[in-house]
């Protein structure tokens, strides 16, 4: 900072004001300092600034090290939203979302004096660690436990599942089968709830629940059963990868989609439009979830309070060619 001040011909206090975007600096002086910063390649020491000012421009994120489309897309969207507001994002990836792993990741973030925390915690195992977070740390949970008292932003899984099920019923199918995600995921539980409630309100029979694990392999495995059931004419798959495996199994058994059986997925992965046939699916608004999460976190940071707030973001039905009236 002293080198920048010397080159710009100003005091180091003036350089500090420019770095902290203080309003009491003339535009000419600001430009001189910024030119000196660019010439010298000066970068502020974030840790030192946090110690001096008591604030940080870094947000700590705890997320599972996963290639699943939903969590990965959520993380990417949040990083982009944070960077647009001048915050850096420090991601603490964990192999499993259990109490010990999350607690260790949170402790590492707090040691680095982050301004606040975001935890992407879609599984039940994360609950005990989240319950032990310090009360004075700004925290927002994404896709966490809807029953827990905390600031939470989530995709409306129930509404998305209802939309998928009602779309299939609206085409004339008597009922809709469902291949769910893992039982310990809040996303999967919400989608089961939405599916069941749509069938119940329509006065339709609720078929036995089939369980998957988000993978195409689990969709293929369940598809081997569904292909042998002529009464199964419509299926809501808990995500698009399950739907992909289901399509393969049905094709092997000579059941046409959508001629013999209609399918709706969830997530709208980039490849969904190129499945055979192109997949009707539910599209979560990851950008809206990220923006809402960042707004709530910054509000906590600015106010110094950690009140519980809920934001639920509605997904959208994307209609393609995998659904038709029953034969």
C-alpha positions as CSV (number, residue, x, y, z in Angstrom):
1,X,0.0,0.0,0.0
2,X,2.9,2.4,0.7
3,X,4.3,1.6,-2.7
4,X,1.0,2.5,-4.3
5,X,0.8,5.7,-2.3
6,X,4.3,6.7,-3.3
7,X,3.7,6.2,-7.0
8,X,0.3,8.0,-6.9
9,X,1.7,10.8,-4.8
10,X,-0.9,10.4,-2.1
11,X,-1.0,9.2,1.5
12,X,-1.5,5.6,2.4
13,X,-4.7,6.6,4.1
14,X,-6.0,7.8,0.7
15,X,-5.1,4.5,-0.9
16,X,-7.1,2.8,1.9
17,X,-10.1,5.0,1.2
18,X,-10.0,4.2,-2.5
19,X,-9.7,0.4,-1.8
20,X,-12.7,0.6,0.6
21,X,-14.7,2.7,-1.8
22,X,-15.0,5.6,0.6
23,X,-17.1,8.5,-0.9
24,X,-14.7,11.3,0.4
25,X,-12.2,10.9,-2.4
26,X,-12.1,13.0,-5.6
27,X,-12.5,11.3,-8.9
28,X,-9.1,12.5,-10.0
29,X,-7.4,11.1,-7.0
30,X,-9.3,7.9,-7.3
31,X,-8.2,7.4,-10.9
32,X,-4.5,8.2,-9.9
33,X,-4.6,5.5,-7.2
34,X,-6.3,3.0,-9.4
35,X,-3.7,3.6,-12.1
36,X,-0.9,3.0,-9.6
37,X,-2.6,-0.2,-8.4
38,X,-2.8,-1.5,-11.9
39,X,0.8,-0.5,-12.7
40,X,2.2,-2.2,-9.6
41,X,-0.2,-5.2,-9.7
42,X,-1.1,-4.6,-6.1
43,X,-3.7,-6.9,-4.6
44,X,-5.0,-6.3,-1.0
45,X,-4.4,-8.9,1.6
46,X,-7.9,-10.1,2.3
47,X,-7.0,-11.7,5.7
48,X,-5.2,-8.5,6.8
49,X,-8.1,-6.3,5.8
50,X,-10.5,-8.6,7.7
51,X,-8.4,-8.2,10.8
52,X,-8.2,-4.4,10.6
53,X,-11.8,-3.7,9.6
54,X,-13.6,-6.6,11.3
55,X,-15.2,-7.4,8.0
56,X,-14.5,-9.8,5.1
57,X,-15.5,-9.9,1.4
58,X,-15.4,-13.7,1.4
59,X,-18.4,-16.1,1.8
60,X,-17.8,-19.6,2.9
61,X,-19.8,-22.3,1.1
62,X,-20.1,-25.9,2.4
63,X,-21.2,-28.3,-0.3
64,X,-20.9,-32.0,-1.1
65,X,-18.2,-33.0,-3.6
66,X,-20.8,-34.2,-6.1
67,X,-21.3,-34.4,-9.8
68,X,-25.1,-34.5,-9.4
69,X,-26.6,-31.8,-11.7
70,X,-28.8,-30.1,-9.1
71,X,-26.3,-29.4,-6.3
72,X,-23.5,-28.6,-8.8
73,X,-25.7,-26.1,-10.7
74,X,-26.8,-24.5,-7.4
75,X,-23.1,-24.0,-6.4
76,X,-22.2,-22.5,-9.8
77,X,-25.2,-20.1,-9.7
78,X,-24.3,-18.9,-6.2
79,X,-20.6,-18.3,-7.1
80,X,-21.7,-16.2,-10.0
81,X,-24.2,-14.2,-8.0
82,X,-21.7,-13.6,-5.2
83,X,-19.0,-12.4,-7.6
84,X,-21.3,-9.9,-9.2
85,X,-21.7,-8.2,-5.8
86,X,-17.9,-8.1,-5.1
87,X,-17.8,-11.1,-2.8
88,X,-15.4,-14.0,-3.3
89,X,-16.5,-17.5,-2.6
90,X,-14.5,-20.1,-0.7
91,X,-15.9,-23.5,-1.2
92,X,-15.4,-26.2,1.4
93,X,-16.2,-29.5,-0.4
94,X,-17.0,-32.5,1.8
95,X,-17.2,-36.1,0.7
96,X,-20.3,-36.8,2.8
97,X,-22.9,-34.4,4.3
98,X,-22.6,-35.8,7.8
99,X,-22.2,-34.1,11.1
100,X,-18.4,-34.4,11.4
101,X,-17.6,-33.4,7.8
102,X,-19.8,-30.3,7.9
103,X,-18.6,-29.3,11.3
104,X,-14.9,-29.5,10.1
105,X,-15.7,-27.5,6.9
106,X,-17.5,-24.8,8.9
107,X,-14.6,-24.5,11.4
108,X,-12.1,-24.0,8.5
109,X,-14.3,-21.2,7.1
110,X,-14.6,-19.5,10.5
111,X,-10.8,-19.7,11.0
112,X,-10.5,-17.7,7.7
113,X,-12.9,-15.0,9.0
114,X,-15.5,-15.4,6.3
115,X,-18.3,-12.8,6.3
116,X,-21.0,-15.5,6.3
117,X,-21.8,-19.1,5.5
118,X,-24.0,-20.9,2.9
119,X,-24.6,-24.6,3.4
120,X,-26.0,-26.7,0.6
121,X,-27.5,-29.4,2.7
122,X,-30.2,-31.5,0.9
123,X,-29.8,-34.6,3.1
124,X,-31.1,-35.4,6.6
125,X,-27.6,-36.2,7.9
126,X,-26.6,-32.5,7.8
127,X,-29.1,-31.6,10.5
128,X,-27.1,-32.2,13.7
129,X,-24.1,-30.1,12.4
130,X,-26.3,-27.2,11.4
131,X,-28.0,-27.2,14.8
132,X,-24.6,-26.5,16.4
133,X,-23.6,-23.5,14.3
134,X,-22.8,-20.4,16.3
135,X,-25.8,-18.1,16.7
136,X,-23.8,-15.0,15.7
137,X,-22.6,-16.3,12.4
138,X,-24.7,-15.3,9.3
139,X,-25.9,-18.5,7.7
140,X,-28.2,-19.5,4.9
141,X,-29.1,-23.1,4.1
142,X,-30.0,-24.1,0.5
143,X,-32.3,-27.1,0.0
144,X,-32.1,-28.0,3.7
145,X,-34.6,-29.4,6.2
146,X,-37.9,-27.6,5.7
147,X,-38.8,-28.4,9.4
148,X,-35.7,-26.7,10.9
149,X,-35.9,-23.2,12.2
150,X,-33.3,-21.4,10.1
151,X,-32.9,-19.2,7.1
152,X,-33.6,-21.4,4.2
153,X,-33.9,-21.1,0.4
154,X,-35.2,-24.0,-1.6
155,X,-36.8,-25.1,-4.8
156,X,-40.4,-25.9,-4.3
157,X,-40.1,-29.6,-4.8
158,X,-43.7,-30.3,-3.9
159,X,-45.0,-27.9,-6.5
160,X,-42.7,-29.2,-9.1
161,X,-43.8,-32.8,-8.5
162,X,-47.5,-31.8,-8.5
163,X,-47.0,-30.0,-11.9
164,X,-45.4,-33.2,-13.4
165,X,-48.1,-35.5,-12.1
166,X,-51.0,-33.1,-13.0
167,X,-49.5,-32.8,-16.5
168,X,-49.6,-36.5,-17.0
169,X,-53.2,-36.8,-15.6
170,X,-54.2,-34.0,-17.8
171,X,-53.3,-36.1,-20.8
172,X,-55.8,-38.7,-19.8
173,X,-53.7,-41.2,-17.8
174,X,-55.6,-42.9,-15.0
175,X,-52.7,-42.7,-12.6
176,X,-48.9,-42.0,-12.5
177,X,-46.1,-44.2,-11.2
178,X,-43.1,-42.6,-9.5
179,X,-39.4,-43.5,-9.2
180,X,-38.1,-41.5,-6.3
181,X,-34.7,-40.4,-5.2
182,X,-33.0,-41.5,-2.0
183,X,-35.2,-41.5,1.1
184,X,-32.8,-39.3,3.1
185,X,-32.9,-36.4,0.6
186,X,-35.3,-33.6,1.3
187,X,-35.6,-33.0,-2.5
188,X,-36.8,-36.6,-3.0
189,X,-39.2,-36.5,0.0
190,X,-40.8,-33.3,-1.4
191,X,-41.2,-34.8,-4.8
192,X,-42.9,-37.9,-3.3
193,X,-45.2,-35.6,-1.3
194,X,-46.2,-33.6,-4.4
195,X,-46.8,-36.7,-6.5
196,X,-49.0,-38.3,-3.8
197,X,-51.0,-35.2,-3.1
198,X,-51.8,-34.6,-6.8
199,X,-53.0,-38.2,-7.2
200,X,-55.0,-38.1,-3.9
201,X,-56.7,-34.8,-4.8
202,X,-57.6,-36.1,-8.2
203,X,-59.2,-39.2,-6.6
204,X,-56.7,-41.6,-8.4
205,X,-55.1,-44.8,-7.2
206,X,-51.5,-44.3,-5.8
207,X,-49.3,-47.0,-7.2
208,X,-46.5,-48.6,-5.1
209,X,-43.5,-46.2,-4.8
210,X,-40.4,-47.3,-6.7
211,X,-37.1,-46.1,-5.2
212,X,-34.0,-44.9,-7.1
213,X,-30.7,-43.2,-6.2
214,X,-30.6,-40.3,-8.7
215,X,-28.7,-42.5,-11.2
216,X,-29.6,-43.7,-14.7
217,X,-28.8,-47.3,-13.4
218,X,-31.6,-47.0,-10.9
219,X,-34.0,-45.8,-13.6
220,X,-33.0,-48.7,-15.8
221,X,-33.5,-51.2,-12.9
222,X,-37.0,-49.9,-12.1
223,X,-37.8,-49.7,-15.8
224,X,-37.3,-53.5,-16.1
225,X,-40.3,-53.8,-13.8
226,X,-42.5,-51.1,-15.3
227,X,-41.9,-52.4,-18.8
228,X,-43.7,-55.6,-17.7
229,X,-46.8,-53.8,-16.4
230,X,-49.2,-52.9,-19.2
231,X,-51.3,-50.8,-16.7
232,X,-48.3,-48.5,-16.2
233,X,-48.9,-45.8,-18.8
234,X,-47.3,-42.8,-17.1
235,X,-44.2,-42.3,-14.9
236,X,-42.8,-39.3,-13.1
237,X,-39.1,-39.8,-12.6
238,X,-37.5,-37.9,-9.7
239,X,-34.7,-36.6,-11.9
240,X,-33.7,-36.7,-15.6
241,X,-30.9,-39.3,-15.1
242,X,-33.5,-41.7,-13.7
243,X,-35.7,-40.9,-16.7
244,X,-32.7,-41.7,-19.0
245,X,-32.3,-45.2,-17.6
246,X,-36.0,-45.7,-17.7
247,X,-36.1,-44.9,-21.4
248,X,-33.4,-47.4,-22.1
249,X,-35.2,-50.2,-20.3
250,X,-38.6,-49.5,-22.0
251,X,-36.9,-49.4,-25.4
252,X,-35.3,-52.8,-24.8
253,X,-38.7,-54.3,-23.9
254,X,-40.4,-52.7,-27.0
255,X,-42.5,-50.2,-25.1
256,X,-42.7,-47.0,-27.0
257,X,-42.4,-43.5,-25.4
258,X,-44.8,-41.8,-25.5
259,X,-46.9,-44.2,-27.5
260,X,-47.2,-46.8,-24.8
261,X,-45.9,-45.0,-21.8
262,X,-45.3,-41.3,-21.0
263,X,-42.5,-39.9,-18.9
264,X,-41.8,-36.6,-17.0
265,X,-38.4,-36.0,-15.4
266,X,-37.0,-33.3,-13.0
267,X,-34.0,-30.9,-13.3
268,X,-34.0,-30.2,-17.1
269,X,-30.3,-31.2,-17.5
270,X,-28.7,-29.8,-20.7
271,X,-29.0,-33.2,-22.4
272,X,-32.8,-33.6,-21.7
273,X,-33.8,-31.9,-24.9
274,X,-31.7,-34.5,-26.8
275,X,-33.0,-37.6,-25.2
276,X,-35.0,-39.9,-27.5
277,X,-37.7,-38.7,-27.3
278,X,-36.9,-35.2,-26.0
279,X,-37.9,-35.2,-22.3
280,X,-40.7,-33.3,-20.7
281,X,-39.3,-32.2,-17.3
282,X,-39.4,-29.8,-14.4
283,X,-36.9,-26.9,-14.5
284,X,-35.7,-25.5,-11.2
285,X,-34.6,-21.9,-11.2
286,X,-31.1,-22.2,-9.8
287,X,-30.3,-18.6,-10.5
288,X,-33.3,-17.4,-8.5
289,X,-32.3,-19.7,-5.6
290,X,-28.8,-18.3,-5.7
291,X,-29.9,-14.7,-5.8
292,X,-32.4,-15.1,-2.9
293,X,-29.7,-16.9,-0.8
294,X,-27.2,-14.2,-1.4
295,X,-29.7,-11.4,-0.6
296,X,-30.7,-13.1,2.7
297,X,-27.1,-13.7,3.7
298,X,-26.0,-10.1,2.9
299,X,-29.0,-8.8,4.9
300,X,-27.8,-10.8,7.9
301,X,-24.3,-9.5,7.4
302,X,-25.4,-5.9,7.2
303,X,-27.9,-6.0,10.1
304,X,-25.9,-8.3,12.4
305,X,-29.1,-10.4,13.0
306,X,-29.7,-14.0,12.1
307,X,-33.5,-14.2,12.0
308,X,-35.1,-17.3,10.3
309,X,-36.5,-16.5,6.9
310,X,-37.9,-18.8,4.2
311,X,-37.8,-18.4,0.5
312,X,-39.3,-21.1,-1.8
313,X,-38.7,-20.8,-5.5
314,X,-41.2,-22.3,-7.9
315,X,-39.9,-24.5,-10.8
316,X,-41.4,-24.6,-14.3
317,X,-42.8,-27.3,-16.4
318,X,-40.9,-27.7,-19.7
319,X,-43.1,-29.6,-22.3
320,X,-41.3,-31.7,-24.9
321,X,-42.2,-35.0,-26.7
322,X,-42.1,-37.6,-24.0
323,X,-45.8,-37.3,-23.0
324,X,-48.9,-38.1,-24.9
325,X,-52.5,-39.4,-24.2
326,X,-52.6,-43.1,-23.4
327,X,-53.1,-45.4,-26.3
